[in-house]
């Protein structure tokens, strides 16, 4: 099991969902922001979102926040 706080290669993703775009943030193992980007809500956009998160390091966790509206 990988413990995020001790793995300097760990990347944690957060995604805020919207109708036309999803906004993603990537943070490092101690909570430092590595980047924030927007992605279209299309199959290609989803692939780019995951690829972008993985480009920052070892993608360990992803949380998704959605309003359901």
C-alpha positions in Angstrom: 0.0 0.0 0.0 1.3 3.5 -0.9 0.9 6.2 1.8 0.5 9.4 -0.1 2.2 11.7 2.5 5.5 9.7 2.2 5.6 9.3 -1.6 7.3 12.3 -3.3 6.1 11.0 -6.7 2.5 10.8 -5.7 0.0 13.1 -7.5 -3.5 13.7 -6.2 -6.1 14.9 -8.6 -9.3 16.8 -7.9 -12.0 17.4 -10.5 -14.9 19.9 -10.3 -17.5 18.8 -12.8 -19.6 21.2 -14.9 -21.9 20.7 -17.9 -19.4 21.8 -20.6 -16.0 21.6 -18.9 -14.4 19.9 -16.0 -11.8 21.8 -14.0 -9.0 19.6 -12.6 -6.3 20.3 -10.1 -3.1 18.3 -9.5 -1.4 18.5 -6.1 1.8 16.9 -4.8 2.2 14.6 -1.8 2.2 17.6 0.7 -0.7 19.5 -1.0 1.4 21.8 -3.2 -0.6 22.8 -6.3 1.1 21.5 -9.5 -1.4 22.9 -11.9 -5.0 23.7 -12.7 -6.6 23.1 -16.1 -10.0 22.9 -17.8 -11.1 20.0 -20.1 -14.1 19.6 -22.4 -16.7 17.1 -21.3 -16.1 14.9 -24.3 -14.3 11.5 -24.6 -11.3 13.3 -25.9 -11.5 15.8 -23.1 -11.6 13.0 -20.5 -8.6 11.3 -22.0 -6.7 14.6 -22.0 -7.7 15.2 -18.3 -6.3 11.8 -17.2 -3.2 12.2 -19.3 -2.6 15.7 -17.9 -2.9 14.4 -14.3 -0.5 11.5 -15.0 2.0 13.9 -16.6 2.7 15.3 -13.1 3.8 12.0 -11.6 2.4 8.8 -10.1 -1.4 9.4 -10.1 -2.4 7.9 -6.7 -5.8 9.3 -5.9 -8.6 11.4 -7.6 -11.5 13.0 -6.0 -14.5 14.2 -8.0 -16.9 16.9 -6.8 -20.2 17.3 -8.6 -23.4 19.2 -7.7 -25.7 16.8 -9.5 -27.5 19.6 -11.2 
